[in-house]
């Protein structure tokens, strides 16, 4: 385990797949944030949660057209 903490902004197919792969590889995923909350997937929605601040890396996995809104 490396101690890295990853936050994923964008809970579409790519974001959810990356979260699963990172967790399987022993990386801590501090949050998965999207447009719609999903308790089963651990996805939050709305204002970014506090866990964003504890991440050592943030992955933005939204479509190009949504990039400006996401940031």
PDB file of N, CA, C and O in Angstrom:
ATOM      1  N   UNK A   1       0.843  -1.177   0.000  1.00  0.00           N
ATOM      2  CA  UNK A   1       0.000   0.000   0.000  1.00  0.00           C
ATOM      3  C   UNK A   1       0.891   1.244   0.000  1.00  0.00           C
ATOM      4  O   UNK A   1       1.859   1.318   0.757  1.00  0.00           O
ATOM      5  N   UNK A   2       0.568   2.200  -0.834  1.00  0.00           N
ATOM      6  CA  UNK A   2       1.438   3.351  -1.023  1.00  0.00           C
ATOM      7  C   UNK A   2       1.096   4.538  -0.140  1.00  0.00           C
ATOM      8  O   UNK A   2       1.930   5.429   0.021  1.00  0.00           O
ATOM      9  N   UNK A   3      -0.087   4.585   0.432  1.00  0.00           N
ATOM     10  CA  UNK A   3      -0.499   5.734   1.216  1.00  0.00           C
ATOM     11  C   UNK A   3      -1.191   6.782   0.375  1.00  0.00           C
ATOM     12  O   UNK A   3      -1.654   7.792   0.904  1.00  0.00           O
ATOM     13  N   UNK A   4      -1.270   6.562  -0.928  1.00  0.00           N
ATOM     14  CA  UNK A   4      -1.985   7.500  -1.786  1.00  0.00           C
ATOM     15  C   UNK A   4      -3.475   7.458  -1.477  1.00  0.00           C
ATOM     16  O   UNK A   4      -4.033   6.407  -1.161  1.00  0.00           O
ATOM     17  N   UNK A   5      -4.107   8.630  -1.577  1.00  0.00           N
ATOM     18  CA  UNK A   5      -5.547   8.750  -1.379  1.00  0.00           C
ATOM     19  C   UNK A   5      -6.108   9.467  -2.602  1.00  0.00           C
ATOM     20  O   UNK A   5      -5.760  10.618  -2.866  1.00  0.00           O
ATOM     21  N   UNK A   6      -6.970   8.791  -3.343  1.00  0.00           N
ATOM     22  CA  UNK A   6      -7.466   9.300  -4.616  1.00  0.00           C
ATOM     23  C   UNK A   6      -8.934   9.695  -4.486  1.00  0.00           C
ATOM     24  O   UNK A   6      -9.743   8.956  -3.925  1.00  0.00           O
ATOM     25  N   UNK A   7      -9.259  10.860  -5.010  1.00  0.00           N
ATOM     26  CA  UNK A   7     -10.639  11.318  -5.111  1.00  0.00           C
ATOM     27  C   UNK A   7     -10.978  11.343  -6.592  1.00  0.00           C
ATOM     28  O   UNK A   7     -10.201  11.859  -7.395  1.00  0.00           O
ATOM     29  N   UNK A   8     -12.133  10.791  -6.966  1.00  0.00           N
ATOM     30  CA  UNK A   8     -12.535  10.745  -8.373  1.00  0.00           C
ATOM     31  C   UNK A   8     -13.738  11.645  -8.575  1.00  0.00           C
ATOM     32  O   UNK A   8     -14.792  11.441  -7.972  1.00  0.00           O
ATOM     33  N   UNK A   9     -13.570  12.635  -9.424  1.00  0.00           N
ATOM     34  CA  UNK A   9     -14.641  13.564  -9.778  1.00  0.00           C
ATOM     35  C   UNK A   9     -15.180  13.136 -11.135  1.00  0.00           C
ATOM     36  O   UNK A   9     -14.545  13.351 -12.168  1.00  0.00           O
ATOM     37  N   UNK A  10     -16.345  12.537 -11.115  1.00  0.00           N
ATOM     38  CA  UNK A  10     -16.962  12.000 -12.326  1.00  0.00           C
ATOM     39  C   UNK A  10     -17.268  10.534 -12.093  1.00  0.00           C
ATOM     40  O   UNK A  10     -16.375   9.688 -12.143  1.00  0.00           O
ATOM     41  N   UNK A  11     -18.528  10.237 -11.841  1.00  0.00           N
ATOM     42  CA  UNK A  11     -18.912   8.873 -11.465  1.00  0.00           C
ATOM     43  C   UNK A  11     -19.603   8.135 -12.609  1.00  0.00           C
ATOM     44  O   UNK A  11     -20.520   7.343 -12.390  1.00  0.00           O
ATOM     45  N   UNK A  12     -19.155   8.404 -13.812  1.00  0.00           N
ATOM     46  CA  UNK A  12     -19.654   7.653 -14.964  1.00  0.00           C
ATOM     47  C   UNK A  12     -18.954   6.305 -15.060  1.00  0.00           C
ATOM     48  O   UNK A  12     -18.354   5.836 -14.093  1.00  0.00           O
ATOM     49  N   UNK A  13     -19.033   5.698 -16.213  1.00  0.00           N
ATOM     50  CA  UNK A  13     -18.407   4.381 -16.381  1.00  0.00           C
ATOM     51  C   UNK A  13     -16.914   4.401 -16.092  1.00  0.00           C
ATOM     52  O   UNK A  13     -16.397   3.519 -15.407  1.00  0.00           O
ATOM     53  N   UNK A  14     -16.227   5.403 -16.611  1.00  0.00           N
ATOM     54  CA  UNK A  14     -14.775   5.475 -16.405  1.00  0.00           C
ATOM     55  C   UNK A  14     -14.440   5.691 -14.930  1.00  0.00           C
ATOM     56  O   UNK A  14     -13.570   5.008 -14.390  1.00  0.00           O
ATOM     57  N   UNK A  15     -15.112   6.623 -14.281  1.00  0.00           N
ATOM     58  CA  UNK A  15     -14.838   6.911 -12.877  1.00  0.00           C
ATOM     59  C   UNK A  15     -15.125   5.731 -11.969  1.00  0.00           C
ATOM     60  O   UNK A  15     -14.327   5.422 -11.083  1.00  0.00           O
ATOM     61  N   UNK A  16     -16.255   5.069 -12.177  1.00  0.00           N
ATOM     62  CA  UNK A  16     -16.600   3.903 -11.353  1.00  0.00           C
ATOM     63  C   UNK A  16     -15.620   2.760 -11.588  1.00  0.00           C
ATOM     64  O   UNK A  16     -15.218   2.080 -10.644  1.00  0.00           O
ATOM     65  N   UNK A  17     -15.236   2.547 -12.839  1.00  0.00           N
ATOM     66  CA  UNK A  17     -14.282   1.475 -13.150  1.00  0.00           C
ATOM     67  C   UNK A  17     -12.917   1.755 -12.527  1.00  0.00           C
ATOM     68  O   UNK A  17     -12.284   0.851 -11.981  1.00  0.00           O
ATOM     69  N   UNK A  18     -12.469   2.995 -12.608  1.00  0.00           N
ATOM     70  CA  UNK A  18     -11.196   3.358 -11.990  1.00  0.00           C
ATOM     71  C   UNK A  18     -11.248   3.170 -10.478  1.00  0.00           C
ATOM     72  O   UNK A  18     -10.288   2.686  -9.880  1.00  0.00           O
ATOM     73  N   UNK A  19     -12.359   3.549  -9.862  1.00  0.00           N
ATOM     74  CA  UNK A  19     -12.498   3.387  -8.413  1.00  0.00           C
ATOM     75  C   UNK A  19     -12.379   1.918  -8.020  1.00  0.00           C
ATOM     76  O   UNK A  19     -11.679   1.583  -7.065  1.00  0.00           O
ATOM     77  N   UNK A  20     -13.059   1.047  -8.752  1.00  0.00           N
ATOM     78  CA  UNK A  20     -12.985  -0.387  -8.454  1.00  0.00           C
ATOM     79  C   UNK A  20     -11.560  -0.912  -8.643  1.00  0.00           C
ATOM     80  O   UNK A  20     -11.062  -1.666  -7.807  1.00  0.00           O
ATOM     81  N   UNK A  21     -10.910  -0.520  -9.725  1.00  0.00           N
ATOM     82  CA  UNK A  21      -9.550  -0.998 -10.004  1.00  0.00           C
ATOM     83  C   UNK A  21      -8.550  -0.481  -8.970  1.00  0.00           C
ATOM     84  O   UNK A  21      -7.678  -1.224  -8.520  1.00  0.00           O
ATOM     85  N   UNK A  22      -8.675   0.774  -8.602  1.00  0.00           N
ATOM     86  CA  UNK A  22      -7.765   1.337  -7.602  1.00  0.00           C
ATOM     87  C   UNK A  22      -7.934   0.638  -6.260  1.00  0.00           C
ATOM     88  O   UNK A  22      -6.952   0.289  -5.605  1.00  0.00           O
ATOM     89  N   UNK A  23      -9.182   0.437  -5.857  1.00  0.00           N
ATOM     90  CA  UNK A  23      -9.438  -0.260  -4.588  1.00  0.00           C
ATOM     91  C   UNK A  23      -8.877  -1.678  -4.627  1.00  0.00           C
ATOM     92  O   UNK A  23      -8.289  -2.148  -3.653  1.00  0.00           O
ATOM     93  N   UNK A  24      -9.062  -2.354  -5.759  1.00  0.00           N
ATOM     94  CA  UNK A  24      -8.536  -3.718  -5.895  1.00  0.00           C
ATOM     95  C   UNK A  24      -7.009  -3.726  -5.818  1.00  0.00           C
ATOM     96  O   UNK A  24      -6.411  -4.711  -5.386  1.00  0.00           O
ATOM     97  N   UNK A  25      -6.391  -2.641  -6.232  1.00  0.00           N
ATOM     98  CA  UNK A  25      -4.936  -2.528  -6.188  1.00  0.00           C
ATOM     99  C   UNK A  25      -4.396  -1.999  -4.864  1.00  0.00           C
ATOM    100  O   UNK A  25      -3.193  -1.784  -4.720  1.00  0.00           O
ATOM    101  N   UNK A  26      -5.285  -1.793  -3.904  1.00  0.00           N
ATOM    102  CA  UNK A  26      -4.851  -1.354  -2.590  1.00  0.00           C
ATOM    103  C   UNK A  26      -4.747   0.141  -2.396  1.00  0.00           C
ATOM    104  O   UNK A  26      -4.214   0.602  -1.387  1.00  0.00           O
ATOM    105  N   UNK A  27      -5.252   0.908  -3.357  1.00  0.00           N
ATOM    106  CA  UNK A  27      -5.231   2.367  -3.244  1.00  0.00           C
ATOM    107  C   UNK A  27      -6.519   2.819  -2.565  1.00  0.00           C
ATOM    108  O   UNK A  27      -7.603   2.343  -2.904  1.00  0.00           O
ATOM    109  N   UNK A  28      -6.405   3.724  -1.621  1.00  0.00           N
ATOM    110  CA  UNK A  28      -7.572   4.245  -0.925  1.00  0.00           C
ATOM    111  C   UNK A  28      -8.274   5.278  -1.805  1.00  0.00           C
ATOM    112  O   UNK A  28      -7.669   6.269  -2.213  1.00  0.00           O
ATOM    113  N   UNK A  29      -9.545   5.041  -2.090  1.00  0.00           N
ATOM    114  CA  UNK A  29     -10.365   5.997  -2.834  1.00  0.00           C
ATOM    115  C   UNK A  29     -11.182   6.761  -1.794  1.00  0.00           C
ATOM    116  O   UNK A  29     -12.087   6.204  -1.172  1.00  0.00           O
ATOM    117  N   UNK A  30     -10.856   8.042  -1.611  1.00  0.00           N
ATOM    118  CA  UNK A  30     -11.512   8.833  -0.571  1.00  0.00           C
ATOM    119  C   UNK A  30     -12.885   9.316  -0.985  1.00  0.00           C
ATOM    120  O   UNK A  30     -13.688   9.693  -0.132  1.00  0.00           O
ATOM    121  N   UNK A  31     -13.170   9.311  -2.276  1.00  0.00           N
ATOM    122  CA  UNK A  31     -14.484   9.750  -2.733  1.00  0.00           C
ATOM    123  C   UNK A  31     -14.685   9.505  -4.208  1.00  0.00           C
ATOM    124  O   UNK A  31     -13.744   9.501  -5.001  1.00  0.00           O
ATOM    125  N   UNK A  32     -15.936   9.301  -4.548  1.00  0.00           N
ATOM    126  CA  UNK A  32     -16.386   9.172  -5.935  1.00  0.00           C
ATOM    127  C   UNK A  32     -17.566  10.109  -6.045  1.00  0.00           C
ATOM    128  O   UNK A  32     -18.603   9.870  -5.426  1.00  0.00           O
ATOM    129  N   UNK A  33     -17.432  11.165  -6.816  1.00  0.00           N
ATOM    130  CA  UNK A  33     -18.429  12.242  -6.839  1.00  0.00           C
ATOM    131  C   UNK A  33     -18.998  12.413  -8.239  1.00  0.00           C
ATOM    132  O   UNK A  33     -18.252  12.488  -9.215  1.00  0.00           O
ATOM    133  N   UNK A  34     -20.313  12.474  -8.332  1.00  0.00           N
ATOM    134  CA  UNK A  34     -20.968  12.618  -9.624  1.00  0.00           C
ATOM    135  C   UNK A  34     -22.214  13.469  -9.545  1.00  0.00           C
ATOM    136  O   UNK A  34     -22.454  14.152  -8.549  1.00  0.00           O
ATOM    137  N   UNK A  35     -23.001  13.426 -10.594  1.00  0.00           N
ATOM    138  CA  UNK A  35     -24.234  14.213 -10.640  1.00  0.00           C
ATOM    139  C   UNK A  35     -25.333  13.622  -9.785  1.00  0.00           C
ATOM    140  O   UNK A  35     -26.216  14.340  -9.317  1.00  0.00           O
ATOM    141  N   UNK A  36     -25.283  12.304  -9.577  1.00  0.00           N
ATOM    142  CA  UNK A  36     -26.329  11.612  -8.823  1.00  0.00           C
ATOM    143  C   UNK A  36     -25.695  10.756  -7.737  1.00  0.00           C
ATOM    144  O   UNK A  36     -24.760   9.998  -7.993  1.00  0.00           O
ATOM    145  N   UNK A  37     -26.214  10.887  -6.527  1.00  0.00           N
ATOM    146  CA  UNK A  37     -25.704  10.074  -5.416  1.00  0.00           C
ATOM    147  C   UNK A  37     -26.154   8.626  -5.602  1.00  0.00           C
ATOM    148  O   UNK A  37     -27.255   8.367  -6.088  1.00  0.00           O
ATOM    149  N   UNK A  38     -25.299   7.694  -5.215  1.00  0.00           N
ATOM    150  CA  UNK A  38     -25.603   6.268  -5.274  1.00  0.00           C
ATOM    151  C   UNK A  38     -24.914   5.602  -4.089  1.00  0.00           C
ATOM    152  O   UNK A  38     -23.704   5.374  -4.099  1.00  0.00           O
ATOM    153  N   UNK A  39     -25.707   5.297  -3.074  1.00  0.00           N
ATOM    154  CA  UNK A  39     -25.152   4.734  -1.842  1.00  0.00           C
ATOM    155  C   UNK A  39     -24.453   3.408  -2.118  1.00  0.00           C
ATOM    156  O   UNK A  39     -23.400   3.141  -1.540  1.00  0.00           O
ATOM    157  N   UNK A  40     -25.013   2.576  -2.986  1.00  0.00           N
ATOM    158  CA  UNK A  40     -24.423   1.267  -3.281  1.00  0.00           C
ATOM    159  C   UNK A  40     -23.027   1.408  -3.881  1.00  0.00           C
ATOM    160  O   UNK A  40     -22.144   0.605  -3.580  1.00  0.00           O
ATOM    161  N   UNK A  41     -22.819   2.406  -4.717  1.00  0.00           N
ATOM    162  CA  UNK A  41     -21.510   2.644  -5.346  1.00  0.00           C
ATOM    163  C   UNK A  41     -20.625   3.531  -4.484  1.00  0.00           C
ATOM    164  O   UNK A  41     -19.431   3.662  -4.752  1.00  0.00           O
ATOM    165  N   UNK A  42     -21.201   4.145  -3.446  1.00  0.00           N
ATOM    166  CA  UNK A  42     -20.429   5.077  -2.615  1.00  0.00           C
ATOM    167  C   UNK A  42     -20.245   6.418  -3.279  1.00  0.00           C
ATOM    168  O   UNK A  42     -19.268   7.116  -3.007  1.00  0.00           O
ATOM    169  N   UNK A  43     -21.176   6.795  -4.156  1.00  0.00           N
ATOM    170  CA  UNK A  43     -21.090   8.038  -4.914  1.00  0.00           C
ATOM    171  C   UNK A  43     -21.826   9.160  -4.208  1.00  0.00           C
ATOM    172  O   UNK A  43     -22.958   8.986  -3.756  1.00  0.00           O
ATOM    173  N   UNK A  44     -21.175  10.318  -4.117  1.00  0.00           N
ATOM    174  CA  UNK A  44     -21.822  11.503  -3.569  1.00  0.00           C
ATOM    175  C   UNK A  44     -22.203  12.436  -4.716  1.00  0.00           C
ATOM    176  O   UNK A  44     -21.711  12.296  -5.836  1.00  0.00           O
ATOM    177  N   UNK A  45     -23.085  13.391  -4.420  1.00  0.00           N
ATOM    178  CA  UNK A  45     -23.516  14.376  -5.416  1.00  0.00           C
ATOM    179  C   UNK A  45     -23.690  15.716  -4.711  1.00  0.00           C
ATOM    180  O   UNK A  45     -23.667  15.788  -3.482  1.00  0.00           O
ATOM    181  N   UNK A  46     -23.860  16.766  -5.490  1.00  0.00           N
ATOM    182  CA  UNK A  46     -24.025  18.098  -4.914  1.00  0.00           C
ATOM    183  C   UNK A  46     -22.673  18.757  -4.721  1.00  0.00           C
ATOM    184  O   UNK A  46     -21.763  18.591  -5.533  1.00  0.00           O
ATOM    185  N   UNK A  47     -22.553  19.507  -3.633  1.00  0.00           N
ATOM    186  CA  UNK A  47     -21.281  20.173  -3.330  1.00  0.00           C
ATOM    187  C   UNK A  47     -20.224  19.108  -3.043  1.00  0.00           C
ATOM    188  O   UNK A  47     -20.526  18.099  -2.405  1.00  0.00           O
ATOM    189  N   UNK A  48     -18.998  19.318  -3.501  1.00  0.00           N
ATOM    190  CA  UNK A  48     -17.946  18.337  -3.237  1.00  0.00           C
ATOM    191  C   UNK A  48     -17.776  18.103  -1.736  1.00  0.00           C
ATOM    192  O   UNK A  48     -17.782  19.059  -0.960  1.00  0.00           O
ATOM    193  N   UNK A  49     -17.627  16.866  -1.327  1.00  0.00           N
ATOM    194  CA  UNK A  49     -17.513  16.552   0.101  1.00  0.00           C
ATOM    195  C   UNK A  49     -16.142  16.914   0.670  1.00  0.00           C
ATOM    196  O   UNK A  49     -15.200  17.181  -0.075  1.00  0.00           O
ATOM    197  N   UNK A  50     -16.046  16.918   1.980  1.00  0.00           N
ATOM    198  CA  UNK A  50     -14.800  17.242   2.660  1.00  0.00           C
ATOM    199  C   UNK A  50     -13.671  16.282   2.346  1.00  0.00           C
ATOM    200  O   UNK A  50     -12.499  16.638   2.472  1.00  0.00           O
ATOM    201  N   UNK A  51     -14.013  15.054   1.935  1.00  0.00           N
ATOM    202  CA  UNK A  51     -12.979  14.064   1.630  1.00  0.00           C
ATOM    203  C   UNK A  51     -12.108  14.482   0.447  1.00  0.00           C
ATOM    204  O   UNK A  51     -11.019  13.942   0.252  1.00  0.00           O
ATOM    205  N   UNK A  52     -12.583  15.435  -0.333  1.00  0.00           N
ATOM    206  CA  UNK A  52     -11.776  15.949  -1.452  1.00  0.00           C
ATOM    207  C   UNK A  52     -10.479  16.554  -0.930  1.00  0.00           C
ATOM    208  O   UNK A  52      -9.430  16.404  -1.556  1.00  0.00           O
ATOM    209  N   UNK A  53     -10.541  17.231   0.203  1.00  0.00           N
ATOM    210  CA  UNK A  53      -9.365  17.883   0.768  1.00  0.00           C
ATOM    211  C   UNK A  53      -8.318  16.922   1.305  1.00  0.00           C
ATOM    212  O   UNK A  53      -7.158  17.303   1.461  1.00  0.00           O
ATOM    213  N   UNK A  54      -8.705  15.682   1.591  1.00  0.00           N
ATOM    214  CA  UNK A  54      -7.742  14.721   2.136  1.00  0.00           C
ATOM    215  C   UNK A  54      -7.061  13.886   1.050  1.00  0.00           C
ATOM    216  O   UNK A  54      -6.209  13.051   1.352  1.00  0.00           O
ATOM    217  N   UNK A  55      -7.432  14.107  -0.197  1.00  0.00           N
ATOM    218  CA  UNK A  55      -6.869  13.321  -1.301  1.00  0.00           C
ATOM    219  C   UNK A  55      -5.475  13.818  -1.662  1.00  0.00           C
ATOM    220  O   UNK A  55      -5.196  15.016  -1.610  1.00  0.00           O
ATOM    221  N   UNK A  56      -4.613  12.889  -2.024  1.00  0.00           N
ATOM    222  CA  UNK A  56      -3.292  13.254  -2.539  1.00  0.00           C
ATOM    223  C   UNK A  56      -3.317  13.364  -4.059  1.00  0.00           C
ATOM    224  O   UNK A  56      -2.381  13.880  -4.671  1.00  0.00           O
ATOM    225  N   UNK A  57      -4.401  12.872  -4.661  1.00  0.00           N
ATOM    226  CA  UNK A  57      -4.557  12.901  -6.116  1.00  0.00           C
ATOM    227  C   UNK A  57      -6.041  13.015  -6.440  1.00  0.00           C
ATOM    228  O   UNK A  57      -6.866  12.327  -5.838  1.00  0.00           O
ATOM    229  N   UNK A  58      -6.380  13.875  -7.383  1.00  0.00           N
ATOM    230  CA  UNK A  58      -7.766  14.010  -7.837  1.00  0.00           C
ATOM    231  C   UNK A  58      -7.799  13.649  -9.313  1.00  0.00           C
ATOM    232  O   UNK A  58      -7.077  14.235 -10.121  1.00  0.00           O
ATOM    233  N   UNK A  59      -8.639  12.685  -9.661  1.00  0.00           N
ATOM    234  CA  UNK A  59      -8.833  12.302 -11.053  1.00  0.00           C
ATOM    235  C   UNK A  59     -10.148  12.896 -11.532  1.00  0.00           C
ATOM    236  O   UNK A  59     -11.186  12.695 -10.902  1.00  0.00           O
ATOM    237  N   UNK A  60     -10.112  13.620 -12.635  1.00  0.00           N
ATOM    238  CA  UNK A  60     -11.320  14.212 -13.212  1.00  0.00           C
ATOM    239  C   UNK A  60     -11.700  13.352 -14.399  1.00  0.00           C
ATOM    240  O   UNK A  60     -11.005  13.329 -15.415  1.00  0.00           O
ATOM    241  N   UNK A  61     -12.823  12.636 -14.260  1.00  0.00           N
ATOM    242  CA  UNK A  61     -13.229  11.665 -15.278  1.00  0.00           C
ATOM    243  C   UNK A  61     -14.585  12.037 -15.863  1.00  0.00           C
ATOM    244  O   UNK A  61     -15.503  11.219 -15.904  1.00  0.00           O
ATOM    245  N   UNK A  62     -14.697  13.284 -16.314  1.00  0.00           N
ATOM    246  CA  UNK A  62     -15.940  13.733 -16.938  1.00  0.00           C
ATOM    247  C   UNK A  62     -15.704  13.906 -18.437  1.00  0.00           C
ATOM    248  O   UNK A  62     -14.563  13.962 -18.896  1.00  0.00           O
ATOM    249  N   UNK A  63     -16.771  13.988 -19.170  1.00  0.00           N
ATOM    250  CA  UNK A  63     -16.655  14.238 -20.612  1.00  0.00           C
ATOM    251  C   UNK A  63     -16.080  15.627 -20.850  1.00  0.00           C
ATOM    252  O   UNK A  63     -16.252  16.535 -20.036  1.00  0.00           O
ATOM    253  N   UNK A  64     -15.401  15.775 -21.970  1.00  0.00           N
ATOM    254  CA  UNK A  64     -14.783  17.058 -22.304  1.00  0.00           C
ATOM    255  C   UNK A  64     -15.785  18.210 -22.229  1.00  0.00           C
ATOM    256  O   UNK A  64     -15.446  19.286 -21.736  1.00  0.00           O
ATOM    257  N   UNK A  65     -16.988  18.007 -22.701  1.00  0.00           N
ATOM    258  CA  UNK A  65     -18.002  19.059 -22.719  1.00  0.00           C
ATOM    259  C   UNK A  65     -18.443  19.456 -21.310  1.00  0.00           C
ATOM    260  O   UNK A  65     -18.996  20.540 -21.120  1.00  0.00           O
ATOM    261  N   UNK A  66     -18.206  18.596 -20.325  1.00  0.00           N
ATOM    262  CA  UNK A  66     -18.614  18.877 -18.952  1.00  0.00           C
ATOM    263  C   UNK A  66     -17.466  19.348 -18.072  1.00  0.00           C
ATOM    264  O   UNK A  66     -17.662  19.613 -16.886  1.00  0.00           O
ATOM    265  N   UNK A  67     -16.296  19.452 -18.630  1.00  0.00           N
ATOM    266  CA  UNK A  67     -15.114  19.778 -17.855  1.00  0.00           C
ATOM    267  C   UNK A  67     -15.227  21.143 -17.156  1.00  0.00           C
ATOM    268  O   UNK A  67     -14.902  21.251 -15.974  1.00  0.00           O
ATOM    269  N   UNK A  68     -15.669  22.157 -17.849  1.00  0.00           N
ATOM    270  CA  UNK A  68     -15.770  23.480 -17.252  1.00  0.00           C
ATOM    271  C   UNK A  68     -16.747  23.491 -16.079  1.00  0.00           C
ATOM    272  O   UNK A  68     -16.488  24.148 -15.071  1.00  0.00           O
ATOM    273  N   UNK A  69     -17.856  22.779 -16.194  1.00  0.00           N
ATOM    274  CA  UNK A  69     -18.830  22.703 -15.096  1.00  0.00           C
ATOM    275  C   UNK A  69     -18.274  21.953 -13.906  1.00  0.00           C
ATOM    276  O   UNK A  69     -18.598  22.279 -12.764  1.00  0.00           O
ATOM    277  N   UNK A  70     -17.447  20.960 -14.151  1.00  0.00           N
ATOM    278  CA  UNK A  70     -16.915  20.112 -13.083  1.00  0.00           C
ATOM    279  C   UNK A  70     -15.898  20.859 -12.228  1.00  0.00           C
ATOM    280  O   UNK A  70     -15.758  20.581 -11.037  1.00  0.00           O
ATOM    281  N   UNK A  71     -15.199  21.791 -12.827  1.00  0.00           N
ATOM    282  CA  UNK A  71     -14.149  22.505 -12.097  1.00  0.00           C
ATOM    283  C   UNK A  71     -14.731  23.735 -11.514  1.00  0.00           C
ATOM    284  O   UNK A  71     -14.026  24.497 -10.852  1.00  0.00           O
TER     285      UNK A  71
END
